[in-house]
Amino acid sequence: MSQTKDKYQAFLETAPKLPRHIAIIMDGNGRWAQQRGQAREQGHAAGAKALDKVMRAAVALGIPYLTVYAFSTENWGRPQGEVEALMSLLVETIREQTPGMQEHGVRLLAIGDLDRLPSISRTALAEAIEKTQHNDKLTLTLALSYSARWELSHCMRRIATEIQQGLYLPEEIDEAVISQRLCTAGLPDPDLLIRTGGEQRISNFLLWQTAYAELYFSPIYWPDFDGDALLEAISDYSGRERRYGLTREQINKPIQQAEDTDLATTHDA
């Protein structure tokens, strides 16, 4: 354990910048299992253990927000046996990992069309969310029965109702109004979006929120993705320049102005 802490501490001393919010599309569980001649359900179980490792790594690195794509609205179309196994695994994983979340200061949240989940799953989620609500080291958000198009449709219907009720005029609807009515209201937008498993698409995940996120595609199947793989992704992120539509000169100008101010202050002293 101490070696692991030393590894993360050494990384923190050299990394120029860390993402505040990491979002992950956890892909590759089924292919990981098939490579080993196992059932897909075993791949999902291994994926749950990988999430625990990545969660602990995020805490060790001081990353305050982690959001993972656990189950999409499209996943409801998978074979019934696999869906039932996933719902059972969800309950089992939440109950097993809640003590660890408490120990490491992790607050659990869930977003998505949660009413579609079985009642036992909703109950397990609600209990874990309540138990961890005061933890403040990491906010772990599970996207369950979620898709970005569902989220945006839900948001638009809500705004349309509020306009109909006279709470807003159409011309008053801006980005802030929309953001405040998304599932992620109150959370910062992701800085880094990671997808494991080798595919290079975002699969209807946080389309609004990842508008300016850096994308990182890992060939590693999710069950094999661990703290070291997370460090590699963050290291890649740290070497990028985020411009938000501006030029490099515009981004660097505030830095240069700050340096000039510091230099002037030194001379005045």
Beta strands, then each sheet from edge to edge (+ up, - down):
strand 1: 21-25
strand 2: 65-72
strand 3: 106-111
strand 4: 138-146
strand 5: 192-195
strand 6: 214-217
sheet 1: 3+ 4+ 2+ 1+ 5+ 6+
end
